[in-house]
């Protein structure tokens, strides 16, 4: 098979189109012929180095959001048919650690990730456990399916499982044009919340509003985000902030919350160390919530909800997999509005 891989860390130029042996399924595995794979920020971060996930090794084939057709079955596989259209749950727990044995596999200490530490969807074929392929319904095309897993699972986990967003609440979500925010805006609005988004340009804010945001704050012209949030909420503040940027707006996020508000955070796009004004947090009773990985059981539920809700398309553009270096450059330049999907 052919695959886009890199043998050393560096810029997009280290990506190469190379031959690899076809994967052979183990007894409990299936092989998926990849039709489409979503681009994620992790792809760029690990290519630049160092590898961030346990078990990462060079050479590496990235691509976590894999959609395609099952073309081979392991000898012990039941319940999956050849030709099935599927999307892959990329998070593979060990099944043996204390967390897994207690049913809390989201906290597995030996997790492997398809496309993060194992060969992913940048290859034409991808072998995964049969338990980790989920059927794609007929009304969803495989490009849309490849755009969904990472952004919708991250948004769902952060808003509802960690953040416990409730009907009638106001949520502030940063980076209006990103894929995860586009997903989060739709999910929050569907749950009956009021949504405020931030972005650096009016065009990005317009993108967020097109997907359902009620209001937007341009952080270039209005850097005092907290003050703007209080203006938009009649002096009350946001009930919940969903921050997947990191330090860039962390302090403003805390300040924008109402008393006893919640800040859910899960990303480090703008860095890994944030400064926090402690009195501003504890005097208001602010809750800081790290949003952990989803559980295997939740993946199917989140995907089914996404399909059933018929949420708006996430795809900004598609490119052939051979143009993966250009795809990485576009994401690095913040040129995307939603998801970029690579096609085999």
C-alpha positions as CSV (number, residue, x, y, z in Angstrom):
1,X,0.0,0.0,0.0
2,X,0.9,3.7,-0.3
3,X,1.1,6.0,2.7
4,X,2.0,9.6,3.5
5,X,4.6,9.3,6.3
6,X,7.5,11.0,7.9
7,X,10.8,9.5,9.1
8,X,12.1,12.5,11.0
9,X,10.6,15.6,12.7
10,X,10.4,18.9,10.8
11,X,8.2,21.0,8.6
12,X,5.7,19.8,6.0
13,X,8.5,19.0,3.7
14,X,9.4,15.8,5.7
15,X,6.2,14.2,4.6
16,X,6.7,11.7,1.8
17,X,4.5,9.4,-0.3
18,X,6.0,5.9,0.2
19,X,5.3,2.2,0.0
20,X,4.5,0.1,3.1
21,X,3.5,-3.5,3.5
22,X,-0.2,-4.1,3.5
23,X,-1.5,-4.6,7.1
24,X,-2.6,-8.1,8.1
25,X,-5.6,-8.3,10.5
26,X,-5.1,-10.1,13.8
27,X,-7.9,-12.5,14.9
28,X,-10.0,-9.6,16.3
29,X,-9.1,-7.0,13.7
30,X,-10.6,-5.6,10.5
31,X,-8.8,-3.8,7.7
32,X,-10.3,-0.6,6.4
33,X,-9.7,0.7,2.9
34,X,-9.4,4.4,3.8
35,X,-11.6,6.7,1.7
36,X,-11.2,9.9,3.7
37,X,-9.2,11.1,6.7
38,X,-9.6,14.3,8.7
39,X,-6.7,16.6,9.4
40,X,-6.1,17.5,13.0
41,X,-3.8,19.8,14.9
42,X,-2.1,16.8,16.5
43,X,-0.8,15.8,13.1
44,X,1.2,19.0,12.8
45,X,2.4,19.0,16.4
46,X,3.8,15.5,16.3
47,X,5.3,16.0,12.9
48,X,7.1,19.1,14.2
49,X,8.3,17.1,17.2
50,X,8.6,15.8,19.7
51,X,5.9,13.0,19.6
52,X,3.3,13.8,22.2
53,X,1.6,10.5,22.7
54,X,2.8,7.4,24.5
55,X,4.2,4.7,22.1
56,X,4.8,7.3,19.3
57,X,7.7,6.2,17.1
58,X,9.3,7.1,13.8
59,X,8.6,6.6,11.0
60,X,5.0,7.6,11.6
61,X,1.7,7.5,9.6
62,X,-0.7,10.0,11.0
63,X,-4.5,10.4,10.6
64,X,-6.9,9.8,13.5
65,X,-10.3,10.5,11.8
66,X,-10.6,7.5,9.5
67,X,-13.6,6.6,7.3
68,X,-13.8,3.9,4.7
69,X,-14.9,0.4,3.8
70,X,-14.0,-2.9,5.6
71,X,-12.0,-5.1,3.2
72,X,-10.7,-7.8,5.4
73,X,-11.8,-9.6,8.6
74,X,-9.8,-11.4,11.3
75,X,-10.6,-15.0,12.0
76,X,-12.5,-14.2,15.2
77,X,-14.4,-11.2,14.0
78,X,-18.2,-11.3,14.3
79,X,-20.8,-8.5,13.8
80,X,-18.8,-6.7,11.1
81,X,-19.3,-7.4,7.4
82,X,-17.1,-7.0,4.4
83,X,-18.0,-3.9,2.5
84,X,-19.4,-2.1,5.6
85,X,-19.0,1.7,5.6
86,X,-17.4,2.6,8.9
87,X,-15.7,5.3,10.9
88,X,-12.9,4.4,13.3
89,X,-12.8,5.1,17.0
90,X,-9.1,5.8,17.2
91,X,-8.6,5.6,21.0
92,X,-7.5,2.1,22.0
93,X,-7.3,1.3,25.7
94,X,-5.2,-1.5,27.0
95,X,-8.0,-3.4,28.8
96,X,-5.7,-4.5,31.6
97,X,-4.8,-1.5,33.8
98,X,-6.7,-0.6,36.9
99,X,-8.7,2.1,35.1
100,X,-9.8,-0.2,32.3
101,X,-10.7,-3.0,34.7
102,X,-12.9,-0.6,36.7
103,X,-14.7,0.5,33.6
104,X,-13.0,3.9,33.4
105,X,-11.1,3.3,30.2
106,X,-10.9,7.1,29.4
107,X,-8.2,7.1,32.1
108,X,-6.2,4.2,30.7
109,X,-2.5,4.8,31.3
110,X,-1.4,2.7,28.4
111,X,-3.6,4.1,25.6
112,X,-2.7,3.8,22.0
113,X,-4.2,6.0,19.3
114,X,-4.7,5.2,15.6
115,X,-2.9,7.9,13.7
116,X,-1.3,9.2,16.9
117,X,0.9,6.3,18.0
118,X,-0.2,3.6,15.5
119,X,-0.5,3.7,11.7
120,X,-3.4,5.9,10.8
121,X,-5.5,7.1,7.9
122,X,-2.7,8.7,5.9
123,X,-2.3,5.1,4.6
124,X,-4.5,3.5,2.0
125,X,-5.2,0.6,4.4
126,X,-5.6,0.7,8.2
127,X,-6.0,-2.3,10.6
128,X,-8.0,-1.7,13.8
129,X,-9.8,-3.8,16.3
130,X,-13.3,-4.8,15.1
131,X,-14.7,-3.3,18.3
132,X,-13.5,0.1,17.2
133,X,-15.3,0.5,13.8
134,X,-18.7,2.2,13.9
135,X,-21.2,2.0,11.1
136,X,-21.8,5.1,9.0
137,X,-25.5,5.5,8.0
138,X,-26.4,5.7,4.4
139,X,-27.4,9.4,4.5
140,X,-23.8,10.4,5.7
141,X,-21.0,10.4,3.1
142,X,-17.6,9.2,4.1
143,X,-16.0,12.7,3.7
144,X,-18.5,14.0,6.3
145,X,-17.9,11.0,8.5
146,X,-14.1,11.6,8.4
147,X,-14.7,15.2,9.5
148,X,-16.7,14.3,12.6
149,X,-14.9,12.1,15.2
150,X,-12.3,14.3,16.8
151,X,-14.2,17.6,16.8
152,X,-17.6,16.2,17.8
153,X,-16.2,13.9,20.5
154,X,-14.1,16.7,22.0
155,X,-17.0,19.2,21.9
156,X,-19.4,16.7,23.4
157,X,-17.1,15.6,26.1
158,X,-16.2,19.1,27.1
159,X,-19.7,20.7,27.0
160,X,-21.8,17.9,28.4
161,X,-19.8,15.3,30.2
162,X,-17.2,17.5,31.8
163,X,-18.9,20.9,31.7
164,X,-22.5,19.8,32.3
165,X,-23.9,22.5,30.1
166,X,-27.6,23.0,30.8
167,X,-30.5,24.4,28.8
168,X,-30.8,28.2,29.1
169,X,-27.1,28.7,30.1
170,X,-24.7,31.0,28.3
171,X,-21.5,29.4,27.0
172,X,-18.4,31.3,25.7
173,X,-16.4,29.3,23.1
174,X,-13.1,30.5,21.6
175,X,-11.8,30.2,18.0
176,X,-15.0,30.5,16.1
177,X,-13.7,29.1,12.8
178,X,-12.0,26.0,14.2
179,X,-13.5,22.6,13.6
180,X,-14.1,21.8,17.3
181,X,-15.8,25.2,17.9
182,X,-18.0,24.7,14.8
183,X,-19.1,21.4,16.3
184,X,-19.5,22.8,19.8
185,X,-21.6,25.7,18.6
186,X,-24.1,23.4,17.0
187,X,-24.2,21.0,20.0
188,X,-24.7,23.8,22.5
189,X,-27.5,25.5,20.5
190,X,-29.2,22.1,20.0
191,X,-29.1,21.7,23.8
192,X,-30.8,25.1,24.3
193,X,-27.8,27.2,25.4
194,X,-26.9,30.7,24.3
195,X,-23.6,30.8,22.5
196,X,-21.0,33.5,22.3
197,X,-17.9,33.0,20.2
198,X,-14.5,34.7,19.9
199,X,-12.3,35.1,16.9
200,X,-9.5,37.3,15.6
201,X,-11.4,38.5,12.5
202,X,-15.0,39.4,11.6
203,X,-15.0,36.7,8.9
204,X,-14.3,34.0,11.5
205,X,-17.1,35.4,13.6
206,X,-19.4,35.2,10.7
207,X,-18.5,31.6,10.3
208,X,-19.5,30.9,13.9
209,X,-22.8,32.8,13.5
210,X,-23.6,30.8,10.4
211,X,-23.5,27.7,12.4
212,X,-25.6,29.1,15.2
213,X,-23.6,31.4,17.5
214,X,-25.8,34.2,19.0
215,X,-23.0,36.7,19.3
216,X,-19.3,37.2,18.6
217,X,-16.4,39.1,20.0
218,X,-13.5,40.2,17.8
219,X,-10.4,39.8,20.0
220,X,-8.3,41.9,17.7
221,X,-10.5,45.0,18.1
222,X,-11.9,44.1,21.5
223,X,-9.1,42.4,23.6
224,X,-11.1,42.9,26.8
225,X,-13.1,39.7,26.3
226,X,-14.5,39.5,29.8
227,X,-15.9,43.1,29.6
228,X,-17.6,42.3,26.3
229,X,-19.1,39.1,27.7
230,X,-20.6,41.0,30.7
231,X,-22.0,43.6,28.2
232,X,-23.6,40.8,26.2
233,X,-25.1,39.1,29.3
234,X,-26.5,42.1,31.0
235,X,-23.7,42.1,33.6
236,X,-24.1,38.5,34.6
237,X,-21.2,36.7,32.9
238,X,-21.0,33.4,31.2
239,X,-22.1,30.2,32.9
240,X,-19.5,28.1,31.1
241,X,-16.4,28.8,29.0
242,X,-15.0,26.2,26.7
243,X,-11.3,26.9,26.0
244,X,-9.3,24.7,23.7
245,X,-6.7,27.4,22.9
246,X,-4.6,27.4,26.0
247,X,-2.9,30.5,27.6
248,X,-4.0,33.1,24.9
249,X,-7.4,33.8,26.5
250,X,-7.2,31.8,29.8
251,X,-7.2,34.8,32.1
252,X,-10.0,36.5,30.2
253,X,-11.9,33.3,30.3
254,X,-11.8,33.1,34.1
255,X,-12.8,36.8,34.3
256,X,-15.7,36.3,31.9
257,X,-17.4,33.8,34.2
258,X,-20.3,34.5,36.5
259,X,-19.8,33.7,40.2
260,X,-19.5,29.9,40.5
261,X,-19.1,29.6,36.7
262,X,-17.1,26.7,35.1
263,X,-14.1,26.8,32.8
264,X,-13.6,23.7,30.8
265,X,-10.2,23.5,29.1
266,X,-8.6,20.9,26.9
267,X,-6.1,22.4,24.4
268,X,-2.7,24.0,24.2
269,X,-2.7,25.4,20.7
270,X,-1.2,28.7,22.0
271,X,1.1,27.1,24.6
272,X,1.2,24.8,27.5
273,X,1.5,27.2,30.5
274,X,-1.2,29.6,31.5
275,X,-1.1,32.4,34.2
276,X,-4.0,32.4,36.6
277,X,-5.0,35.3,38.9
278,X,-5.8,33.1,41.9
279,X,-8.0,35.7,43.8
280,X,-10.0,36.3,40.7
281,X,-10.8,32.5,40.6
282,X,-11.4,31.6,44.2
283,X,-13.3,34.7,45.3
284,X,-15.9,34.0,42.6
285,X,-15.9,30.2,43.4
286,X,-14.8,29.4,39.8
287,X,-14.5,25.7,38.9
288,X,-11.6,24.7,36.6
289,X,-12.3,21.5,34.7
290,X,-9.8,19.6,32.6
291,X,-11.7,17.8,29.9
292,X,-10.4,14.2,29.7
293,X,-10.6,11.7,26.8
294,X,-13.9,10.1,26.0
295,X,-14.7,6.5,26.9
296,X,-15.1,3.8,24.3
297,X,-18.7,3.4,25.3
298,X,-19.4,7.1,24.7
299,X,-17.9,7.1,21.2
300,X,-20.8,5.2,19.6
301,X,-23.3,7.3,21.5
302,X,-21.7,10.6,20.4
303,X,-21.5,9.5,16.8
304,X,-25.1,8.2,16.7
305,X,-26.2,11.6,18.1
306,X,-24.2,13.4,15.5
307,X,-25.7,11.3,12.7
308,X,-29.3,11.5,14.0
309,X,-29.1,15.3,14.6
310,X,-28.1,15.8,11.0
311,X,-25.7,18.5,12.1
312,X,-24.4,20.9,9.5
313,X,-21.4,19.9,7.4
314,X,-18.0,20.5,8.9
315,X,-15.9,20.3,5.8
316,X,-14.1,23.5,4.7
317,X,-12.3,21.7,1.8
318,X,-10.9,18.5,0.6
319,X,-7.5,17.7,-0.9
320,X,-5.9,14.5,-2.3
321,X,-3.8,12.7,0.2
322,X,-0.7,13.3,-2.0
323,X,-1.2,17.0,-1.1
324,X,-0.9,16.4,2.6
325,X,2.1,18.8,3.0
326,X,-0.1,21.6,1.6
327,X,-2.9,20.6,4.0
328,X,-0.4,21.0,6.9
329,X,0.6,24.4,5.6
330,X,-3.0,25.5,5.4
331,X,-3.7,24.5,9.0
332,X,-0.5,26.1,10.3
333,X,-1.5,29.3,8.6
334,X,-5.0,29.2,10.2
335,X,-6.5,29.3,6.7
336,X,-9.3,26.8,7.4
337,X,-12.9,27.3,8.4
338,X,-13.9,24.0,9.8
339,X,-12.2,20.7,8.8
340,X,-9.9,19.8,5.9
341,X,-10.4,16.2,4.8
342,X,-7.8,14.3,2.8
343,X,-9.0,11.9,0.1
344,X,-7.5,8.6,-1.0
